[in-house]
Amino acid sequence: MTQDLASMTITQATEDEVMALFARLEQLLPGLLTLAVGDRKTLSIMGPTSERYVRLNIDLANQHAGLIPADMNLAGANADLEARERMMRIANRAKLFADKCEDTVAALGSDLMVFSHSCYAILKVLGKAVGLDDALKELSYRWARRKKKPATANEQ
């Protein structure tokens, strides 16, 4: 039985070029952050329900800039809003790319597993005649059942 969900050739040169493109993307977006999990949990998040609230506040602040203290940096808020909109489009496109990569990795792995299952079945039948006993024994680990640990008194 064979399966061919994905088929591609990626040379070292192609991999190097893709990695260089990722490095270039990071150069083009110097403000990219990596937040620690704890930091992310403490952020005030602007989700879909907060979008209208934020936009109305910034619109009103722009219309009445004289009321906004200078240390609140209205220009910075406007720049952040524009950057967020652009970054969301970039992130959505990057997610589509990452999803395609993950799906392709899964499909390639599935193709390899189907091939390997068929190959193992053939080698199991025909391999002993050509001295593959040790290799087949090594391959059989994939199908070995693991012994369950006996339940302790606390688990019973």
N, C-alpha and C positions, 0 to 999 in steps of 0.2 A: 504494500500500500504506500503510495506517495502522496505528497501534498506540496503545493507550491504557492503559498499565499503571498510570499514576498521573494523577490529575487533582485539582488543588486550587487554591484562591485564598488567598494570604496577603497581607493588606493591610499597609500600613506600621504601622497601629495594632496589628495582631496581632503583627507582628514586635517592635514596641516593648514590648508586654505580655509576650511570651515572654522577651525580654532582661531586663526588670524582674524576672520570676520567677527567672531565673538569678541575678541580683544578690541577690534575697531569699534564695535557697538558700544562697549564699555567706555572707550575714549570719547565717543560722541555724547555720552550721557554721564558726565562726571559726577553728577549729584546722586547717582544710584546709591541706595543704602542697603545694609543687611542689619535688620533689627533682631536683637535677642528676643527669645520667646517672652521673657518677663517684661521687656520693654513694650512689646506689641500689645500685651494684655492691658497695659496702663494707658494706652493712647485713647484720646477722644476720636472715635472713628466717624468719618463722614460716609455713611452708607446711603443707600437709595432713598430712605425716608428723610434723611437730613439734607439731601441735595437742595431742595426748594428753600429750606431755612437758610442755608449758607448763601445761596445766590441772592435771596431777598436782602439779607444783611449786607452783602457786599455792594449790591445795587444802591441800597439806601445810603450806605457809607460814601459811595462815590458821588451821589447826588447832594450829600450834605457833608462834604469833606471837612468843612470848618468845625464841625462838632466832634470830629474824631481826633483824639490826642495824637500828636506827632510820633510819640514812642510806640504807637500801635502799628505803624508802618503799613498804611493802606496800599501803597504801591507794591510792597512785598506780597500782600494778600492777593492783589490782582494778578501778579506774576505767578503766584502759587496756583491760583485757579486755572490760568491758562496752561501752566505746566502739567497740572493734574489731568486736564482734559486730553492733552497730547499724550501723556504717559499712559493713560487708560487705553487709548487706541494702540499704542505700541505694545503694551502688556497683553492686550487681547490678541494681537497678531502673534506675539511671541508664544502665547499659550497654545494657539492653533498649531504652530510649528512644533512645540514640545509634545503636544498630543499626537501629532503625526509620527514624531520620532519614537515615542513610547509604543504606539500601535505597531510600527514597523519592527521594533525590537521584539515585541511579543510575537508577531507573525513569523519572523525569522527563527525565533526560539522554538515555536510550535513546529515549523517545517523541520527543524533539526531533531526535535523529539520524535516526530513521526518517522523520519528516516532512521533514527537510532533504534526505535522499537522494531522496525522491520529488519534492520541489519542484525540486531541481537537475535531475533527469532531464527534467521537464516544461519548465523554463526553457531547458534546453540545446536542446531541439527547437523550442520556440515563441518563445523570447526574442529571437532574432536579428531576427525580423520587426518587433519593436517597439523595436529599438535597444539591446538589453541586452548587446552584445558586450563592452564594457569590464567590466561587472559580472560577466559569466560568466567572463571571463578571471581576474578577481580571485577568484572562487569556485573556480576550477580548481586553486588552490594545494593544496587538500586532497588532490587525487589525483596531484599531481606527484611523480614519482620523484626521489629525491635521489641525486645521484652519490655513489658510494662512493669514499672516498679510496684512492688507489693504495697497495698494501702497501709498507711500507718494507723495506729490506734486513734489518733486525732481525726483522721479523715473518714473513719467508719461511723 
